[in-house]
């Protein structure tokens, strides 16, 4: 049941990103729910592969290339979905940073709740 609450809160966080930053648009809460699910799937399935493939670049940049990977996944999710749009790679970078920070806050709050 905790995953359902986390999913709903991450969808609300995505709406918060759209409210805080004009480069990210979310059409409705339903679109945010679908986008949060797709972002979760991308992070679970594609992110480990991308991190492994770009390990030399990530090591050379002292881990900063991970921000690029997060932005690319955020941008890819927006490209695949209707009702979720990102204006460009810069907007994806800032949007993914805000979304990650809100996700971290949600995880901390849910950990205290358990």
FIKOLZA-1660 file (N, C-alpha, C; in steps of 0.1 Angstrom, whole numbers, plus 5000, padded with zeros to 4 digits):
% residues 114
   i   px   py   pz ch aa at
   1 5008 4988 5000  A  X  N
   1 5000 5000 5000  A  X CA
   1 5009 5013 5000  A  X  C
   2 5021 5011 5005  A  X  N
   2 5030 5023 5006  A  X CA
   2 5034 5027 4992  A  X  C
   3 5035 5018 4982  A  X  N
   3 5039 5022 4969  A  X CA
   3 5028 5030 4962  A  X  C
   4 5015 5027 4966  A  X  N
   4 5004 5035 4960  A  X CA
   4 5005 5049 4965  A  X  C
   5 5007 5051 4978  A  X  N
   5 5008 5065 4983  A  X CA
   5 5020 5072 4977  A  X  C
   6 5031 5065 4976  A  X  N
   6 5043 5071 4970  A  X CA
   6 5041 5075 4955  A  X  C
   7 5034 5067 4948  A  X  N
   7 5030 5070 4934  A  X CA
   7 5022 5082 4933  A  X  C
   8 5011 5083 4941  A  X  N
   8 5003 5095 4941  A  X CA
   8 5010 5107 4945  A  X  C
   9 5019 5106 4955  A  X  N
   9 5027 5118 4959  A  X CA
   9 5037 5122 4949  A  X  C
  10 5043 5112 4942  A  X  N
  10 5052 5116 4931  A  X CA
  10 5044 5123 4919  A  X  C
  11 5032 5118 4917  A  X  N
  11 5024 5125 4907  A  X CA
  11 5021 5139 4911  A  X  C
  12 5018 5141 4924  A  X  N
  12 5016 5155 4929  A  X CA
  12 5029 5163 4928  A  X  C
  13 5040 5157 4930  A  X  N
  13 5053 5163 4929  A  X CA
  13 5055 5168 4914  A  X  C
  14 5051 5160 4905  A  X  N
  14 5053 5163 4891  A  X CA
  14 5044 5175 4887  A  X  C
  15 5032 5176 4893  A  X  N
  15 5024 5188 4892  A  X CA
  15 5030 5200 4898  A  X  C
  16 5037 5197 4910  A  X  N
  16 5044 5208 4916  A  X CA
  16 5056 5213 4907  A  X  C
  17 5063 5205 4901  A  X  N
  17 5073 5209 4891  A  X CA
  17 5068 5217 4880  A  X  C
  18 5056 5213 4875  A  X  N
  18 5050 5221 4864  A  X CA
  18 5045 5235 4870  A  X  C
  19 5042 5235 4882  A  X  N
  19 5037 5248 4888  A  X CA
  19 5050 5257 4891  A  X  C
  20 5060 5251 4895  A  X  N
  20 5072 5259 4899  A  X CA
  20 5081 5263 4887  A  X  C
  21 5081 5255 4877  A  X  N
  21 5090 5258 4865  A  X CA
  21 5081 5258 4852  A  X  C
  22 5081 5269 4845  A  X  N
  22 5073 5270 4833  A  X CA
  22 5077 5262 4821  A  X  C
  23 5089 5256 4821  A  X  N
  23 5094 5248 4810  A  X CA
  23 5088 5234 4810  A  X  C
  24 5081 5230 4821  A  X  N
  24 5075 5217 4822  A  X CA
  24 5060 5219 4823  A  X  C
  25 5052 5212 4815  A  X  N
  25 5037 5213 4815  A  X CA
  25 5031 5199 4818  A  X  C
  26 5022 5198 4826  A  X  N
  26 5014 5186 4829  A  X CA
  26 4999 5190 4827  A  X  C
  27 4992 5182 4819  A  X  N
  27 4978 5185 4816  A  X CA
  27 4969 5184 4827  A  X  C
  28 4970 5172 4834  A  X  N
  28 4960 5170 4845  A  X CA
  28 4967 5160 4855  A  X  C
  29 4959 5157 4866  A  X  N
  29 4964 5148 4876  A  X CA
  29 4965 5134 4870  A  X  C
  30 4956 5130 4861  A  X  N
  30 4957 5117 4855  A  X CA
  30 4970 5116 4846  A  X  C
  31 4973 5127 4839  A  X  N
  31 4985 5127 4831  A  X CA
  31 4997 5126 4840  A  X  C
  32 4997 5133 4852  A  X  N
  32 5008 5132 4861  A  X CA
  32 5009 5118 4867  A  X  C
  33 4998 5111 4869  A  X  N
  33 4999 5097 4874  A  X CA
  33 5006 5088 4864  A  X  C
  34 5002 5090 4851  A  X  N
  34 5008 5082 4841  A  X CA
  34 5023 5085 4839  A  X  C
  35 5026 5098 4839  A  X  N
  35 5040 5103 4838  A  X CA
  35 5048 5098 4849  A  X  C
  36 5043 5098 4861  A  X  N
  36 5051 5093 4873  A  X CA
  36 5054 5078 4872  A  X  C
  37 5044 5071 4866  A  X  N
  37 5046 5056 4864  A  X CA
  37 5056 5054 4853  A  X  C
  38 5056 5061 4842  A  X  N
  38 5065 5060 4832  A  X CA
  38 5079 5064 4836  A  X  C
  39 5080 5075 4844  A  X  N
  39 5093 5079 4849  A  X CA
  39 5099 5068 4858  A  X  C
  40 5090 5062 4866  A  X  N
  40 5095 5051 4875  A  X CA
  40 5100 5039 4867  A  X  C
  41 5093 5036 4857  A  X  N
  41 5097 5025 4848  A  X CA
  41 5110 5028 4841  A  X  C
  42 5111 5040 4836  A  X  N
  42 5124 5044 4829  A  X CA
  42 5135 5043 4839  A  X  C
  43 5133 5048 4851  A  X  N
  43 5144 5048 4861  A  X CA
  43 5148 5034 4865  A  X  C
  44 5138 5025 4866  A  X  N
  44 5141 5011 4870  A  X CA
  44 5147 5003 4859  A  X  C
  45 5143 5005 4846  A  X  N
  45 5147 4997 4835  A  X CA
  45 5159 5003 4827  A  X  C
  46 5158 5015 4823  A  X  N
  46 5168 5021 4815  A  X CA
  46 5179 5028 4822  A  X  C
  47 5177 5034 4833  A  X  N
  47 5188 5041 4840  A  X CA
  47 5200 5032 4844  A  X  C
  48 5198 5020 4849  A  X  N
  48 5210 5012 4852  A  X CA
  48 5218 5009 4839  A  X  C
  49 5212 5006 4828  A  X  N
  49 5219 5004 4816  A  X CA
  49 5226 5016 4811  A  X  C
  50 5220 5028 4812  A  X  N
  50 5226 5040 4808  A  X CA
  50 5238 5044 4817  A  X  C
  51 5236 5041 4829  A  X  N
  51 5247 5044 4839  A  X CA
  51 5259 5035 4836  A  X  C
  52 5257 5023 4833  A  X  N
  52 5267 5013 4830  A  X CA
  52 5274 5017 4817  A  X  C
  53 5267 5021 4807  A  X  N
  53 5272 5024 4794  A  X CA
  53 5280 5037 4794  A  X  C
  54 5277 5046 4803  A  X  N
  54 5283 5059 4803  A  X CA
  54 5293 5060 4815  A  X  C
  55 5296 5049 4821  A  X  N
  55 5305 5049 4833  A  X CA
  55 5318 5057 4831  A  X  C
  56 5325 5055 4820  A  X  N
  56 5337 5063 4818  A  X CA
  56 5335 5078 4819  A  X  C
  57 5325 5083 4812  A  X  N
  57 5322 5097 4812  A  X CA
  57 5317 5101 4826  A  X  C
  58 5310 5093 4832  A  X  N
  58 5305 5097 4846  A  X CA
  58 5317 5098 4855  A  X  C
  59 5327 5089 4854  A  X  N
  59 5339 5089 4863  A  X CA
  59 5347 5102 4859  A  X  C
  60 5348 5105 4846  A  X  N
  60 5356 5117 4843  A  X CA
  60 5350 5130 4848  A  X  C
  61 5337 5130 4848  A  X  N
  61 5330 5142 4853  A  X CA
  61 5327 5142 4868  A  X  C
  62 5332 5132 4875  A  X  N
  62 5330 5130 4889  A  X CA
  62 5315 5129 4893  A  X  C
  63 5308 5122 4884  A  X  N
  63 5294 5119 4887  A  X CA
  63 5284 5129 4882  A  X  C
  64 5289 5140 4876  A  X  N
  64 5280 5151 4872  A  X CA
  64 5272 5146 4859  A  X  C
  65 5277 5136 4852  A  X  N
  65 5270 5132 4840  A  X CA
  65 5257 5125 4844  A  X  C
  66 5255 5121 4856  A  X  N
  66 5243 5115 4861  A  X CA
  66 5231 5124 4860  A  X  C
  67 5234 5137 4861  A  X  N
  67 5224 5147 4859  A  X CA
  67 5219 5147 4845  A  X  C
  68 5228 5145 4835  A  X  N
  68 5224 5144 4821  A  X CA
  68 5216 5132 4819  A  X  C
  69 5219 5121 4825  A  X  N
  69 5211 5109 4823  A  X CA
  69 5197 5111 4829  A  X  C
  70 5196 5117 4840  A  X  N
  70 5183 5120 4846  A  X CA
  70 5174 5129 4837  A  X  C
  71 5181 5139 4832  A  X  N
  71 5174 5148 4823  A  X CA
  71 5169 5141 4810  A  X  C
  72 5178 5133 4805  A  X  N
  72 5174 5125 4793  A  X CA
  72 5162 5116 4795  A  X  C
  73 5162 5110 4806  A  X  N
  73 5150 5101 4809  A  X CA
  73 5138 5109 4811  A  X  C
  74 5139 5121 4818  A  X  N
  74 5128 5130 4820  A  X CA
  74 5122 5135 4807  A  X  C
  75 5131 5139 4798  A  X  N
  75 5128 5144 4785  A  X CA
  75 5122 5133 4776  A  X  C
  76 5127 5121 4777  A  X  N
  76 5122 5109 4770  A  X CA
  76 5108 5106 4774  A  X  C
  77 5105 5106 4787  A  X  N
  77 5092 5103 4792  A  X CA
  77 5082 5114 4787  A  X  C
  78 5086 5126 4786  A  X  N
  78 5077 5137 4781  A  X CA
  78 5075 5135 4766  A  X  C
  79 5085 5130 4759  A  X  N
  79 5083 5127 4744  A  X CA
  79 5074 5116 4741  A  X  C
  80 5073 5106 4750  A  X  N
  80 5065 5094 4748  A  X CA
  80 5050 5097 4752  A  X  C
  81 5048 5106 4761  A  X  N
  81 5034 5108 4767  A  X CA
  81 5027 5120 4762  A  X  C
  82 5014 5119 4761  A  X  N
  82 5006 5131 4759  A  X CA
  82 5002 5137 4772  A  X  C
  83 5001 5150 4773  A  X  N
  83 4997 5156 4786  A  X CA
  83 5009 5159 4795  A  X  C
  84 5021 5156 4790  A  X  N
  84 5033 5159 4798  A  X CA
  84 5043 5164 4787  A  X  C
  85 5047 5176 4789  A  X  N
  85 5056 5182 4779  A  X CA
  85 5068 5189 4786  A  X  C
  86 5079 5189 4780  A  X  N
  86 5091 5196 4784  A  X CA
  86 5096 5204 4773  A  X  C
  87 5100 5217 4775  A  X  N
  87 5103 5226 4764  A  X CA
  87 5117 5224 4758  A  X  C
  88 5126 5217 4764  A  X  N
  88 5139 5214 4758  A  X CA
  88 5148 5207 4768  A  X  C
  89 5160 5205 4765  A  X  N
  89 5169 5198 4774  A  X CA
  89 5172 5205 4786  A  X  C
  90 5174 5218 4785  A  X  N
  90 5176 5227 4797  A  X CA
  90 5164 5226 4807  A  X  C
  91 5152 5226 4802  A  X  N
  91 5140 5225 4810  A  X CA
  91 5139 5211 4816  A  X  C
  92 5144 5201 4808  A  X  N
  92 5144 5187 4814  A  X CA
  92 5154 5186 4825  A  X  C
  93 5165 5193 4824  A  X  N
  93 5175 5192 4834  A  X CA
  93 5170 5199 4847  A  X  C
  94 5164 5210 4846  A  X  N
  94 5159 5217 4858  A  X CA
  94 5147 5210 4863  A  X  C
  95 5138 5205 4855  A  X  N
  95 5126 5198 4859  A  X CA
  95 5130 5185 4866  A  X  C
  96 5140 5178 4861  A  X  N
  96 5144 5165 4867  A  X CA
  96 5151 5168 4881  A  X  C
  97 5158 5179 4882  A  X  N
  97 5164 5182 4895  A  X CA
  97 5153 5185 4905  A  X  C
  98 5143 5193 4901  A  X  N
  98 5133 5197 4911  A  X CA
  98 5125 5184 4914  A  X  C
  99 5122 5176 4904  A  X  N
  99 5114 5163 4907  A  X CA
  99 5122 5154 4916  A  X  C
 100 5135 5153 4914  A  X  N
 100 5143 5144 4922  A  X CA
 100 5144 5149 4937  A  X  C
 101 5145 5162 4938  A  X  N
 101 5145 5168 4952  A  X CA
 101 5131 5165 4959  A  X  C
 102 5120 5167 4952  A  X  N
 102 5107 5165 4957  A  X CA
 102 5105 5150 4960  A  X  C
 103 5111 5141 4951  A  X  N
 103 5110 5127 4954  A  X CA
 103 5118 5123 4966  A  X  C
 104 5130 5129 4968  A  X  N
 104 5138 5126 4980  A  X CA
 104 5130 5130 4993  A  X  C
 105 5124 5142 4992  A  X  N
 105 5116 5147 5003  A  X CA
 105 5104 5137 5006  A  X  C
 106 5098 5132 4996  A  X  N
 106 5087 5123 4998  A  X CA
 106 5092 5110 5004  A  X  C
 107 5103 5105 4999  A  X  N
 107 5109 5092 5005  A  X CA
 107 5112 5094 5020  A  X  C
 108 5118 5106 5023  A  X  N
 108 5121 5109 5037  A  X CA
 108 5109 5109 5046  A  X  C
 109 5098 5115 5041  A  X  N
 109 5086 5116 5049  A  X CA
 109 5079 5103 5050  A  X  C
 110 5080 5094 5040  A  X  N
 110 5074 5081 5040  A  X CA
 110 5082 5072 5049  A  X  C
 111 5095 5074 5050  A  X  N
 111 5103 5066 5059  A  X CA
 111 5100 5069 5073  A  X  C
 112 5098 5082 5076  A  X  N
 112 5094 5085 5090  A  X CA
 112 5081 5080 5094  A  X  C
 113 5072 5079 5084  A  X  N
 113 5058 5074 5086  A  X CA
 113 5058 5059 5090  A  X  C
 114 5067 5052 5084  A  X  N
 114 5067 5037 5086  A  X CA
 114 5072 5033 5099  A  X  C
% end
